[in-house]
Amino acid sequence: MTSPRISKDEYYLGIAREVARRSTCYRRSIGALIVRDDQIVSTGSAGAPRKTRASTEHGFCLRDKLGIPHGQRYELCRSVHAEQNAIINAARAGVSLLGGDMYIFGSVPESGAAINAFPCFICKKMLINAGLVRVVCSTADGRFLVFLVEDWTRSWREGDILDDQRQYG
């Protein structure tokens, strides 16, 4: 007897989990996948900009060394977020993201424990401007949450803030 077929959201999150294995961040392994018209158009993992040294090559996390808590002072991080890299990689290939969905999987590098892989405010703004429709994020309990980008924009219009309860950090 065969096992039941997984949903497309589970399928794409599983691929994002594999993309996360390329992350070079000490704090988190994050993978992002962009799907448009049921086709993968871009991927990105958390890591240093091309042709630069990653935290794994340096042997330490700069933000850890400086005692900076999670979710703060991203400008001091060597890594580019997975969501940002997925958008950048699509741009490098000349691929439109309008109407697409992003899948984000995250875990702790040492243990492999799943985390709530919700995008930060900077990434949310980029996802809005990229024209994405849905963002599917892995959660610490091994499930996932689906966010509609239009809900973020409506929230910002009405309350002048993006979702402040479901963001990384």
GIQUI-V508637 format. One record per residue. RES is the residue in one small letter. PHI is phi in degrees with one decimal (NA if undefined). NEAR is the number of other C-alpha atoms within 12 Angstrom. Layout:
# GIQUI-V508637
RES,PHI,NEAR ; RES,PHI,NEAR
This chain:
# GIQUI-V508637
m,NA,3 ; t,-91.3,5 ; s,-77.1,5 ; p,-62.8,6 ; r,-70.1,9 ; i,-76.1,12 ; s,-72.0,11 ; k,-63.7,17 ; d,-61.9,29 ; e,-64.6,23 ; y,-59.9,22 ; y,-68.9,35 ; l,-65.2,39 ; g,-63.0,28 ; i,-68.6,31 ; a,-61.0,40 ; r,-61.9,38 ; e,-67.3,26 ; v,-60.8,33 ; a,-60.8,39 ; r,-65.6,29 ; r,-87.9,27 ; s,-60.0,38 ; t,-116.5,37 ; c,-88.7,39 ; y,-70.8,33 ; r,-80.3,35 ; r,-145.4,38 ; s,-102.8,39 ; i,-126.1,50 ; g,-127.7,46 ; a,-127.4,52 ; l,-136.2,48 ; i,-113.5,48 ; v,-121.2,36 ; r,-134.7,24 ; d,53.0,15 ; d,60.2,16 ; q,-135.3,18 ; i,-70.2,27 ; v,-111.2,31 ; s,-166.2,36 ; t,-135.5,43 ; g,-161.0,41 ; s,-122.8,42 ; a,-73.5,44 ; g,-177.1,38 ; a,-65.0,29 ; p,-57.4,24 ; r,-50.6,16 ; k,64.1,7 ; t,-121.5,15 ; r,-84.2,18 ; a,-87.5,25 ; s,-55.9,28 ; t,-64.6,24 ; e,-77.4,16 ; h,-70.8,16 ; g,90.8,14 ; f,-161.4,19 ; c,-95.5,28 ; l,-60.2,25 ; r,-67.9,23 ; d,-63.9,22 ; k,-60.1,16 ; l,-89.0,14 ; g,72.7,12 ; i,-86.3,18 ; p,-66.3,18 ; h,-57.3,20 ; g,82.3,26 ; q,-128.4,19 ; r,52.9,18 ; y,-58.5,22 ; e,-65.0,14 ; l,-91.9,21 ; c,-83.7,30 ; r,-72.9,30 ; s,-87.5,34 ; v,-96.7,35 ; h,-63.7,43 ; a,-57.8,46 ; e,-61.6,49 ; q,-64.6,38 ; n,-63.8,35 ; a,-64.0,41 ; i,-66.6,40 ; i,-62.1,31 ; n,-63.4,26 ; a,-65.3,27 ; a,-63.1,18 ; r,-61.2,14 ; a,-93.0,14 ; g,71.2,12 ; v,-103.1,23 ; s,-77.2,26 ; l,-105.7,34 ; l,-53.9,24 ; g,82.6,26 ; g,-87.5,32 ; d,-121.0,41 ; m,-113.6,54 ; y,-116.5,51 ; i,-126.5,56 ; f,-119.0,51 ; g,-140.1,49 ; s,-152.2,37 ; v,-86.2,25 ; p,-56.3,23 ; e,-66.4,13 ; s,-99.5,13 ; g,78.9,20 ; a,-64.1,22 ; a,-66.9,27 ; i,-128.6,31 ; n,-75.6,31 ; a,-93.2,46 ; f,-87.0,41 ; p,-70.6,44 ; c,-75.2,29 ; f,-59.7,27 ; i,-61.3,23 ; c,-65.8,34 ; k,-59.0,37 ; k,-62.9,24 ; m,-67.7,26 ; l,-65.1,42 ; i,-62.3,33 ; n,-69.8,22 ; a,-75.1,29 ; g,84.4,25 ; l,-75.0,35 ; v,-103.4,29 ; r,-129.3,31 ; v,-129.4,39 ; v,-106.5,40 ; c,-118.9,42 ; s,-69.0,39 ; t,-123.4,26 ; a,-62.0,20 ; d,-88.9,15 ; g,84.2,21 ; r,-104.6,21 ; f,-152.2,28 ; l,-119.7,27 ; v,-109.6,25 ; f,-111.8,30 ; l,-95.6,25 ; v,-60.5,32 ; e,-62.8,23 ; d,-66.9,22 ; w,-63.8,33 ; t,-66.2,25 ; r,-63.1,16 ; s,-59.9,16 ; w,-66.6,19 ; r,-61.1,13 ; e,-82.7,12 ; g,-118.1,13 ; d,59.0,12 ; i,-156.2,17 ; l,-80.5,28 ; d,-40.8,27 ; d,-95.4,19 ; q,-104.0,14 ; r,-121.5,22 ; q,-140.1,24 ; y,-65.1,31 ; g,89.9,21
